[in-house]
Amino acid sequence: MRLALIDHARSAAASKRGNGTQPVPLHEEMPWVDAAGPAMLDLDRAISELETLDPEQARMIELRFLLGCSVEETAELLSVSCSSVDRKVRLARAWLFSRLHDSP
């Protein structure tokens, strides 16, 4: 799913900008990422960087926000508790937000 979103963002970036399209948030908990815009490419780079720092948090972000899994489904897939998923996703979202908004 991540690759499909990246391909879509690349094709949207290749077409003429500002052709009347409305931004589509990736997820209601991550409204600052436009699923169809260049922010998706930046998010992909940031998730790759997060993966080198903490692979489990990167996996949780992918499951929760790119694949649409619930907290319970994510916890079951990764064999961790729901509270661990909540805590680590909150930390990962904060790190991603900071990484995407602090970079030039």
Phi and psi in radians as a Rosetta constraint file:
Dihedral C 1 N 2 CA 2 C 2 CIRCULARHARMONIC -1.034 0.35
Dihedral N 2 CA 2 C 2 N 3 CIRCULARHARMONIC -0.760 0.35
Dihedral C 2 N 3 CA 3 C 3 CIRCULARHARMONIC -1.156 0.35
Dihedral N 3 CA 3 C 3 N 4 CIRCULARHARMONIC -0.649 0.35
Dihedral C 3 N 4 CA 4 C 4 CIRCULARHARMONIC -1.124 0.35
Dihedral N 4 CA 4 C 4 N 5 CIRCULARHARMONIC -0.730 0.35
Dihedral C 4 N 5 CA 5 C 5 CIRCULARHARMONIC -1.156 0.35
Dihedral N 5 CA 5 C 5 N 6 CIRCULARHARMONIC -0.651 0.35
Dihedral C 5 N 6 CA 6 C 6 CIRCULARHARMONIC -1.160 0.35
Dihedral N 6 CA 6 C 6 N 7 CIRCULARHARMONIC -0.773 0.35
Dihedral C 6 N 7 CA 7 C 7 CIRCULARHARMONIC -1.051 0.35
Dihedral N 7 CA 7 C 7 N 8 CIRCULARHARMONIC -0.720 0.35
Dihedral C 7 N 8 CA 8 C 8 CIRCULARHARMONIC -1.106 0.35
Dihedral N 8 CA 8 C 8 N 9 CIRCULARHARMONIC -0.756 0.35
Dihedral C 8 N 9 CA 9 C 9 CIRCULARHARMONIC -1.134 0.35
Dihedral N 9 CA 9 C 9 N 10 CIRCULARHARMONIC -0.677 0.35
Dihedral C 9 N 10 CA 10 C 10 CIRCULARHARMONIC -1.140 0.35
Dihedral N 10 CA 10 C 10 N 11 CIRCULARHARMONIC -0.730 0.35
Dihedral C 10 N 11 CA 11 C 11 CIRCULARHARMONIC -1.190 0.35
Dihedral N 11 CA 11 C 11 N 12 CIRCULARHARMONIC -0.628 0.35
Dihedral C 11 N 12 CA 12 C 12 CIRCULARHARMONIC -1.174 0.35
Dihedral N 12 CA 12 C 12 N 13 CIRCULARHARMONIC -0.644 0.35
Dihedral C 12 N 13 CA 13 C 13 CIRCULARHARMONIC -1.225 0.35
Dihedral N 13 CA 13 C 13 N 14 CIRCULARHARMONIC -0.513 0.35
Dihedral C 13 N 14 CA 14 C 14 CIRCULARHARMONIC -1.302 0.35
Dihedral N 14 CA 14 C 14 N 15 CIRCULARHARMONIC -0.503 0.35
Dihedral C 14 N 15 CA 15 C 15 CIRCULARHARMONIC -1.358 0.35
Dihedral N 15 CA 15 C 15 N 16 CIRCULARHARMONIC 2.933 0.35
Dihedral C 15 N 16 CA 16 C 16 CIRCULARHARMONIC -1.073 0.35
Dihedral N 16 CA 16 C 16 N 17 CIRCULARHARMONIC 2.301 0.35
Dihedral C 16 N 17 CA 17 C 17 CIRCULARHARMONIC -1.317 0.35
Dihedral N 17 CA 17 C 17 N 18 CIRCULARHARMONIC 2.643 0.35
Dihedral C 17 N 18 CA 18 C 18 CIRCULARHARMONIC 1.260 0.35
Dihedral N 18 CA 18 C 18 N 19 CIRCULARHARMONIC 0.568 0.35
Dihedral C 18 N 19 CA 19 C 19 CIRCULARHARMONIC -1.571 0.35
Dihedral N 19 CA 19 C 19 N 20 CIRCULARHARMONIC 0.554 0.35
Dihedral C 19 N 20 CA 20 C 20 CIRCULARHARMONIC 1.511 0.35
Dihedral N 20 CA 20 C 20 N 21 CIRCULARHARMONIC 0.129 0.35
Dihedral C 20 N 21 CA 21 C 21 CIRCULARHARMONIC -1.356 0.35
Dihedral N 21 CA 21 C 21 N 22 CIRCULARHARMONIC 2.566 0.35
Dihedral C 21 N 22 CA 22 C 22 CIRCULARHARMONIC -1.670 0.35
Dihedral N 22 CA 22 C 22 N 23 CIRCULARHARMONIC 2.441 0.35
Dihedral C 22 N 23 CA 23 C 23 CIRCULARHARMONIC -1.124 0.35
Dihedral N 23 CA 23 C 23 N 24 CIRCULARHARMONIC 2.450 0.35
Dihedral C 23 N 24 CA 24 C 24 CIRCULARHARMONIC -2.042 0.35
Dihedral N 24 CA 24 C 24 N 25 CIRCULARHARMONIC 2.000 0.35
Dihedral C 24 N 25 CA 25 C 25 CIRCULARHARMONIC -1.141 0.35
Dihedral N 25 CA 25 C 25 N 26 CIRCULARHARMONIC 2.514 0.35
Dihedral C 25 N 26 CA 26 C 26 CIRCULARHARMONIC -1.078 0.35
Dihedral N 26 CA 26 C 26 N 27 CIRCULARHARMONIC -0.766 0.35
Dihedral C 26 N 27 CA 27 C 27 CIRCULARHARMONIC -2.734 0.35
Dihedral N 27 CA 27 C 27 N 28 CIRCULARHARMONIC 2.636 0.35
Dihedral C 27 N 28 CA 28 C 28 CIRCULARHARMONIC -1.109 0.35
Dihedral N 28 CA 28 C 28 N 29 CIRCULARHARMONIC -0.395 0.35
Dihedral C 28 N 29 CA 29 C 29 CIRCULARHARMONIC -1.510 0.35
Dihedral N 29 CA 29 C 29 N 30 CIRCULARHARMONIC -0.131 0.35
Dihedral C 29 N 30 CA 30 C 30 CIRCULARHARMONIC -2.313 0.35
Dihedral N 30 CA 30 C 30 N 31 CIRCULARHARMONIC 1.058 0.35
Dihedral C 30 N 31 CA 31 C 31 CIRCULARHARMONIC -1.183 0.35
Dihedral N 31 CA 31 C 31 N 32 CIRCULARHARMONIC -0.239 0.35
Dihedral C 31 N 32 CA 32 C 32 CIRCULARHARMONIC -1.451 0.35
Dihedral N 32 CA 32 C 32 N 33 CIRCULARHARMONIC 0.032 0.35
Dihedral C 32 N 33 CA 33 C 33 CIRCULARHARMONIC -1.980 0.35
Dihedral N 33 CA 33 C 33 N 34 CIRCULARHARMONIC 2.028 0.35
Dihedral C 33 N 34 CA 34 C 34 CIRCULARHARMONIC -1.457 0.35
Dihedral N 34 CA 34 C 34 N 35 CIRCULARHARMONIC 2.023 0.35
Dihedral C 34 N 35 CA 35 C 35 CIRCULARHARMONIC -1.121 0.35
Dihedral N 35 CA 35 C 35 N 36 CIRCULARHARMONIC -0.375 0.35
Dihedral C 35 N 36 CA 36 C 36 CIRCULARHARMONIC -1.902 0.35
Dihedral N 36 CA 36 C 36 N 37 CIRCULARHARMONIC 0.125 0.35
Dihedral C 36 N 37 CA 37 C 37 CIRCULARHARMONIC -2.050 0.35
Dihedral N 37 CA 37 C 37 N 38 CIRCULARHARMONIC -3.021 0.35
Dihedral C 37 N 38 CA 38 C 38 CIRCULARHARMONIC -1.139 0.35
Dihedral N 38 CA 38 C 38 N 39 CIRCULARHARMONIC -0.334 0.35
Dihedral C 38 N 39 CA 39 C 39 CIRCULARHARMONIC -1.079 0.35
Dihedral N 39 CA 39 C 39 N 40 CIRCULARHARMONIC -0.479 0.35
Dihedral C 39 N 40 CA 40 C 40 CIRCULARHARMONIC -1.165 0.35
Dihedral N 40 CA 40 C 40 N 41 CIRCULARHARMONIC -0.640 0.35
Dihedral C 40 N 41 CA 41 C 41 CIRCULARHARMONIC -1.175 0.35
Dihedral N 41 CA 41 C 41 N 42 CIRCULARHARMONIC -0.711 0.35
Dihedral C 41 N 42 CA 42 C 42 CIRCULARHARMONIC -1.125 0.35
Dihedral N 42 CA 42 C 42 N 43 CIRCULARHARMONIC -0.690 0.35
Dihedral C 42 N 43 CA 43 C 43 CIRCULARHARMONIC -1.097 0.35
Dihedral N 43 CA 43 C 43 N 44 CIRCULARHARMONIC -0.715 0.35
Dihedral C 43 N 44 CA 44 C 44 CIRCULARHARMONIC -1.050 0.35
Dihedral N 44 CA 44 C 44 N 45 CIRCULARHARMONIC -0.788 0.35
Dihedral C 44 N 45 CA 45 C 45 CIRCULARHARMONIC -1.092 0.35
Dihedral N 45 CA 45 C 45 N 46 CIRCULARHARMONIC -0.729 0.35
Dihedral C 45 N 46 CA 46 C 46 CIRCULARHARMONIC -1.168 0.35
Dihedral N 46 CA 46 C 46 N 47 CIRCULARHARMONIC -0.685 0.35
Dihedral C 46 N 47 CA 47 C 47 CIRCULARHARMONIC -1.142 0.35
Dihedral N 47 CA 47 C 47 N 48 CIRCULARHARMONIC -0.677 0.35
Dihedral C 47 N 48 CA 48 C 48 CIRCULARHARMONIC -1.086 0.35
Dihedral N 48 CA 48 C 48 N 49 CIRCULARHARMONIC -0.702 0.35
Dihedral C 48 N 49 CA 49 C 49 CIRCULARHARMONIC -1.158 0.35
Dihedral N 49 CA 49 C 49 N 50 CIRCULARHARMONIC -0.749 0.35
Dihedral C 49 N 50 CA 50 C 50 CIRCULARHARMONIC -1.061 0.35
Dihedral N 50 CA 50 C 50 N 51 CIRCULARHARMONIC -0.638 0.35
Dihedral C 50 N 51 CA 51 C 51 CIRCULARHARMONIC -1.073 0.35
Dihedral N 51 CA 51 C 51 N 52 CIRCULARHARMONIC -0.589 0.35
Dihedral C 51 N 52 CA 52 C 52 CIRCULARHARMONIC -1.266 0.35
Dihedral N 52 CA 52 C 52 N 53 CIRCULARHARMONIC -0.528 0.35
Dihedral C 52 N 53 CA 53 C 53 CIRCULARHARMONIC -1.438 0.35
Dihedral N 53 CA 53 C 53 N 54 CIRCULARHARMONIC -0.790 0.35
Dihedral C 53 N 54 CA 54 C 54 CIRCULARHARMONIC -2.640 0.35
Dihedral N 54 CA 54 C 54 N 55 CIRCULARHARMONIC 1.625 0.35
Dihedral C 54 N 55 CA 55 C 55 CIRCULARHARMONIC -1.009 0.35
Dihedral N 55 CA 55 C 55 N 56 CIRCULARHARMONIC -0.598 0.35
Dihedral C 55 N 56 CA 56 C 56 CIRCULARHARMONIC -1.157 0.35
Dihedral N 56 CA 56 C 56 N 57 CIRCULARHARMONIC -0.735 0.35
Dihedral C 56 N 57 CA 57 C 57 CIRCULARHARMONIC -1.130 0.35
Dihedral N 57 CA 57 C 57 N 58 CIRCULARHARMONIC -0.708 0.35
Dihedral C 57 N 58 CA 58 C 58 CIRCULARHARMONIC -1.080 0.35
Dihedral N 58 CA 58 C 58 N 59 CIRCULARHARMONIC -0.738 0.35
Dihedral C 58 N 59 CA 59 C 59 CIRCULARHARMONIC -1.087 0.35
Dihedral N 59 CA 59 C 59 N 60 CIRCULARHARMONIC -0.726 0.35
Dihedral C 59 N 60 CA 60 C 60 CIRCULARHARMONIC -1.103 0.35
Dihedral N 60 CA 60 C 60 N 61 CIRCULARHARMONIC -0.736 0.35
Dihedral C 60 N 61 CA 61 C 61 CIRCULARHARMONIC -1.075 0.35
Dihedral N 61 CA 61 C 61 N 62 CIRCULARHARMONIC -0.772 0.35
Dihedral C 61 N 62 CA 62 C 62 CIRCULARHARMONIC -1.079 0.35
Dihedral N 62 CA 62 C 62 N 63 CIRCULARHARMONIC -0.797 0.35
Dihedral C 62 N 63 CA 63 C 63 CIRCULARHARMONIC -1.154 0.35
Dihedral N 63 CA 63 C 63 N 64 CIRCULARHARMONIC -0.799 0.35
Dihedral C 63 N 64 CA 64 C 64 CIRCULARHARMONIC -1.256 0.35
Dihedral N 64 CA 64 C 64 N 65 CIRCULARHARMONIC -0.813 0.35
Dihedral C 64 N 65 CA 65 C 65 CIRCULARHARMONIC -1.830 0.35
Dihedral N 65 CA 65 C 65 N 66 CIRCULARHARMONIC -0.432 0.35
Dihedral C 65 N 66 CA 66 C 66 CIRCULARHARMONIC -1.673 0.35
Dihedral N 66 CA 66 C 66 N 67 CIRCULARHARMONIC -0.620 0.35
Dihedral C 66 N 67 CA 67 C 67 CIRCULARHARMONIC -1.749 0.35
Dihedral N 67 CA 67 C 67 N 68 CIRCULARHARMONIC -0.228 0.35
Dihedral C 67 N 68 CA 68 C 68 CIRCULARHARMONIC 1.382 0.35
Dihedral N 68 CA 68 C 68 N 69 CIRCULARHARMONIC 0.378 0.35
Dihedral C 68 N 69 CA 69 C 69 CIRCULARHARMONIC -1.244 0.35
Dihedral N 69 CA 69 C 69 N 70 CIRCULARHARMONIC 2.602 0.35
Dihedral C 69 N 70 CA 70 C 70 CIRCULARHARMONIC -1.360 0.35
Dihedral N 70 CA 70 C 70 N 71 CIRCULARHARMONIC 3.009 0.35
Dihedral C 70 N 71 CA 71 C 71 CIRCULARHARMONIC -1.056 0.35
Dihedral N 71 CA 71 C 71 N 72 CIRCULARHARMONIC -0.755 0.35
Dihedral C 71 N 72 CA 72 C 72 CIRCULARHARMONIC -1.120 0.35
Dihedral N 72 CA 72 C 72 N 73 CIRCULARHARMONIC -0.750 0.35
Dihedral C 72 N 73 CA 73 C 73 CIRCULARHARMONIC -1.127 0.35
Dihedral N 73 CA 73 C 73 N 74 CIRCULARHARMONIC -0.737 0.35
Dihedral C 73 N 74 CA 74 C 74 CIRCULARHARMONIC -1.093 0.35
Dihedral N 74 CA 74 C 74 N 75 CIRCULARHARMONIC -0.782 0.35
Dihedral C 74 N 75 CA 75 C 75 CIRCULARHARMONIC -1.061 0.35
Dihedral N 75 CA 75 C 75 N 76 CIRCULARHARMONIC -0.738 0.35
Dihedral C 75 N 76 CA 76 C 76 CIRCULARHARMONIC -1.159 0.35
Dihedral N 76 CA 76 C 76 N 77 CIRCULARHARMONIC -0.767 0.35
Dihedral C 76 N 77 CA 77 C 77 CIRCULARHARMONIC -1.116 0.35
Dihedral N 77 CA 77 C 77 N 78 CIRCULARHARMONIC -0.610 0.35
Dihedral C 77 N 78 CA 78 C 78 CIRCULARHARMONIC -1.718 0.35
Dihedral N 78 CA 78 C 78 N 79 CIRCULARHARMONIC 0.013 0.35
Dihedral C 78 N 79 CA 79 C 79 CIRCULARHARMONIC 0.987 0.35
Dihedral N 79 CA 79 C 79 N 80 CIRCULARHARMONIC 0.841 0.35
Dihedral C 79 N 80 CA 80 C 80 CIRCULARHARMONIC -2.299 0.35
Dihedral N 80 CA 80 C 80 N 81 CIRCULARHARMONIC 3.017 0.35
Dihedral C 80 N 81 CA 81 C 81 CIRCULARHARMONIC -1.416 0.35
Dihedral N 81 CA 81 C 81 N 82 CIRCULARHARMONIC 2.774 0.35
Dihedral C 81 N 82 CA 82 C 82 CIRCULARHARMONIC -1.088 0.35
Dihedral N 82 CA 82 C 82 N 83 CIRCULARHARMONIC -0.649 0.35
Dihedral C 82 N 83 CA 83 C 83 CIRCULARHARMONIC -1.156 0.35
Dihedral N 83 CA 83 C 83 N 84 CIRCULARHARMONIC -0.586 0.35
Dihedral C 83 N 84 CA 84 C 84 CIRCULARHARMONIC -1.148 0.35
Dihedral N 84 CA 84 C 84 N 85 CIRCULARHARMONIC -0.713 0.35
Dihedral C 84 N 85 CA 85 C 85 CIRCULARHARMONIC -1.099 0.35
Dihedral N 85 CA 85 C 85 N 86 CIRCULARHARMONIC -0.840 0.35
Dihedral C 85 N 86 CA 86 C 86 CIRCULARHARMONIC -0.988 0.35
Dihedral N 86 CA 86 C 86 N 87 CIRCULARHARMONIC -0.856 0.35
Dihedral C 86 N 87 CA 87 C 87 CIRCULARHARMONIC -1.119 0.35
Dihedral N 87 CA 87 C 87 N 88 CIRCULARHARMONIC -0.838 0.35
Dihedral C 87 N 88 CA 88 C 88 CIRCULARHARMONIC -1.239 0.35
Dihedral N 88 CA 88 C 88 N 89 CIRCULARHARMONIC -0.591 0.35
Dihedral C 88 N 89 CA 89 C 89 CIRCULARHARMONIC -1.202 0.35
Dihedral N 89 CA 89 C 89 N 90 CIRCULARHARMONIC -0.682 0.35
Dihedral C 89 N 90 CA 90 C 90 CIRCULARHARMONIC -1.059 0.35
Dihedral N 90 CA 90 C 90 N 91 CIRCULARHARMONIC -0.787 0.35
Dihedral C 90 N 91 CA 91 C 91 CIRCULARHARMONIC -1.118 0.35
Dihedral N 91 CA 91 C 91 N 92 CIRCULARHARMONIC -0.764 0.35
Dihedral C 91 N 92 CA 92 C 92 CIRCULARHARMONIC -1.142 0.35
Dihedral N 92 CA 92 C 92 N 93 CIRCULARHARMONIC -0.729 0.35
Dihedral C 92 N 93 CA 93 C 93 CIRCULARHARMONIC -1.078 0.35
Dihedral N 93 CA 93 C 93 N 94 CIRCULARHARMONIC -0.749 0.35
Dihedral C 93 N 94 CA 94 C 94 CIRCULARHARMONIC -1.118 0.35
Dihedral N 94 CA 94 C 94 N 95 CIRCULARHARMONIC -0.739 0.35
Dihedral C 94 N 95 CA 95 C 95 CIRCULARHARMONIC -1.117 0.35
Dihedral N 95 CA 95 C 95 N 96 CIRCULARHARMONIC -0.788 0.35
Dihedral C 95 N 96 CA 96 C 96 CIRCULARHARMONIC -1.095 0.35
Dihedral N 96 CA 96 C 96 N 97 CIRCULARHARMONIC -0.773 0.35
Dihedral C 96 N 97 CA 97 C 97 CIRCULARHARMONIC -1.027 0.35
Dihedral N 97 CA 97 C 97 N 98 CIRCULARHARMONIC -0.830 0.35
Dihedral C 97 N 98 CA 98 C 98 CIRCULARHARMONIC -1.090 0.35
Dihedral N 98 CA 98 C 98 N 99 CIRCULARHARMONIC -0.759 0.35
Dihedral C 98 N 99 CA 99 C 99 CIRCULARHARMONIC -1.124 0.35
Dihedral N 99 CA 99 C 99 N 100 CIRCULARHARMONIC -0.716 0.35
Dihedral C 99 N 100 CA 100 C 100 CIRCULARHARMONIC -1.325 0.35
Dihedral N 100 CA 100 C 100 N 101 CIRCULARHARMONIC -0.517 0.35
Dihedral C 100 N 101 CA 101 C 101 CIRCULARHARMONIC -1.665 0.35
Dihedral N 101 CA 101 C 101 N 102 CIRCULARHARMONIC -0.272 0.35
Dihedral C 101 N 102 CA 102 C 102 CIRCULARHARMONIC -1.663 0.35
Dihedral N 102 CA 102 C 102 N 103 CIRCULARHARMONIC -0.271 0.35
Dihedral C 102 N 103 CA 103 C 103 CIRCULARHARMONIC -1.393 0.35
Dihedral N 103 CA 103 C 103 N 104 CIRCULARHARMONIC 2.600 0.35
